[in-house]
Amino acid sequence: MVEPEPPAGLDPVQEGIRLFNEEYFFEAHEVLEDLWKREHGKSKLFLQGLIQICAAYHHFQNGNLIGAETLLERGAQKMRSYPPDYLGIDTATLLAHVDRDRERIGKMQRGEVDQKSLEFPRIERRIQ
């Protein structure tokens, strides 16, 4: 399988965010993972966390509640050690939404809520 790459000159973080916001979580994961593989600086762990959050919502779309809950937790934990506006991303708002979704997914698994749907978060980014 060919790894998706954003067109030349396109910011891969911005492209990943665009895909995430359009609820193409698998595709967002792929674009960001390609960047993560090349990253060697302090952004690597942050990107890994964001990738795990993308994968979590993809799992949710496919009905894998355990995988979704687990990856939301892991991804959020990695991102928490960074400033709330790292890479221009409103991480505080994103992580608050992720935490609510993780809690709701847990309730879904325990049968405490009937409706198995989420209002997916949007990632807001201030271009620097």
C-alpha positions as CSV (number, residue, x, y, z in Angstrom):
1,M,0.0,0.0,0.0
2,V,1.3,3.4,-0.9
3,E,1.6,5.8,2.1
4,P,-0.5,9.0,1.4
5,E,1.5,12.1,1.2
6,P,0.2,15.6,1.1
7,P,0.8,17.5,-2.1
8,A,4.2,19.2,-2.3
9,G,4.3,22.4,-0.2
10,L,1.3,21.4,1.9
11,D,1.9,21.3,5.7
12,P,1.3,17.6,6.8
13,V,0.1,18.7,10.2
14,Q,-2.5,21.0,8.6
15,E,-3.5,18.2,6.2
16,G,-3.9,15.7,9.0
17,I,-6.1,18.2,10.9
18,R,-8.2,18.8,7.8
19,L,-8.8,15.1,7.4
20,F,-9.5,14.7,11.1
21,N,-12.0,17.5,11.0
22,E,-13.7,15.9,8.1
23,E,-13.9,12.7,10.1
24,Y,-11.4,10.8,7.9
25,F,-9.6,9.5,10.9
26,F,-7.7,6.7,9.3
27,E,-6.4,9.0,6.5
28,A,-5.5,11.6,9.1
29,H,-3.6,8.9,11.0
30,E,-1.7,7.9,7.8
31,V,-0.6,11.5,6.9
32,L,0.5,12.2,10.5
33,E,2.2,8.9,10.8
34,D,4.4,9.6,7.8
35,L,5.5,12.8,9.4
36,W,6.0,11.1,12.8
37,K,8.3,8.5,11.2
38,R,10.6,11.3,9.9
39,E,10.5,13.3,13.1
40,H,13.4,13.2,15.6
41,G,12.7,16.2,17.7
42,K,10.5,17.1,20.6
43,S,7.4,16.9,18.4
44,K,7.6,13.1,18.0
45,L,5.7,12.2,21.2
46,F,3.1,14.8,20.6
47,L,2.5,13.6,17.1
48,Q,2.3,10.0,18.3
49,G,-0.4,11.1,20.8
50,L,-2.3,12.8,18.0
51,I,-2.0,9.8,15.8
52,Q,-3.4,7.6,18.6
53,I,-6.4,9.9,19.0
54,C,-7.0,9.6,15.2
55,A,-6.8,5.8,15.4
56,A,-9.1,5.8,18.4
57,Y,-11.9,7.6,16.5
58,H,-11.3,5.3,13.6
59,H,-11.8,2.3,15.9
60,F,-15.0,3.9,17.2
61,Q,-16.3,4.4,13.7
62,N,-15.7,0.6,13.2
63,G,-17.4,-0.4,16.5
64,N,-14.3,-1.2,18.4
65,L,-15.1,0.5,21.7
66,I,-12.3,-1.1,23.7
67,G,-9.7,0.0,21.1
68,A,-11.2,3.5,21.0
69,E,-11.2,3.9,24.7
70,T,-7.6,2.6,25.1
71,L,-6.1,4.8,22.4
72,L,-8.0,7.9,23.5
73,E,-6.3,7.4,26.9
74,R,-2.9,6.7,25.5
75,G,-2.9,9.5,23.0
76,A,-4.2,12.1,25.5
77,Q,-1.5,11.1,28.0
78,K,1.2,11.7,25.5
79,M,-0.1,15.1,24.6
80,R,-0.7,16.4,28.1
81,S,3.0,17.1,28.8
82,Y,3.0,19.7,26.0
83,P,1.9,23.4,26.2
84,P,-1.9,23.9,25.5
85,D,-1.1,25.5,22.1
86,Y,1.7,23.3,20.9
87,L,2.2,23.5,17.1
88,G,-0.6,26.1,17.2
89,I,-3.1,23.4,18.1
90,D,-5.7,24.1,20.8
91,T,-4.7,21.1,22.7
92,A,-6.6,22.0,25.9
93,T,-10.0,22.0,24.1
94,L,-9.2,18.9,22.1
95,L,-8.1,16.9,25.2
96,A,-11.2,18.0,27.2
97,H,-13.3,16.7,24.4
98,V,-11.3,13.5,24.2
99,D,-11.7,12.9,28.0
100,R,-15.5,13.3,27.7
101,D,-15.6,10.9,24.8
102,R,-13.4,8.3,26.6
103,E,-15.8,8.5,29.6
104,R,-18.8,8.1,27.3
105,I,-17.3,5.2,25.5
106,G,-16.7,3.5,28.9
107,K,-20.4,4.0,29.7
108,M,-21.3,2.5,26.4
109,Q,-19.2,-0.6,27.2
110,R,-20.9,-0.9,30.6
111,G,-24.4,-0.5,29.1
112,E,-25.0,2.7,31.0
113,V,-25.9,4.6,27.8
114,D,-28.1,3.3,25.0
115,Q,-27.0,5.6,22.1
116,K,-23.6,4.5,20.8
117,S,-22.7,7.8,19.0
118,L,-20.3,10.6,19.6
119,E,-20.1,14.2,18.4
120,F,-16.5,14.0,17.2
121,P,-14.1,16.9,18.1
122,R,-12.7,19.4,15.8
123,I,-9.1,20.4,16.0
124,E,-8.5,24.1,15.9
125,R,-5.1,25.4,14.9
126,R,-3.6,28.8,14.9
127,I,-1.2,28.9,12.0
128,Q,2.1,30.3,13.2
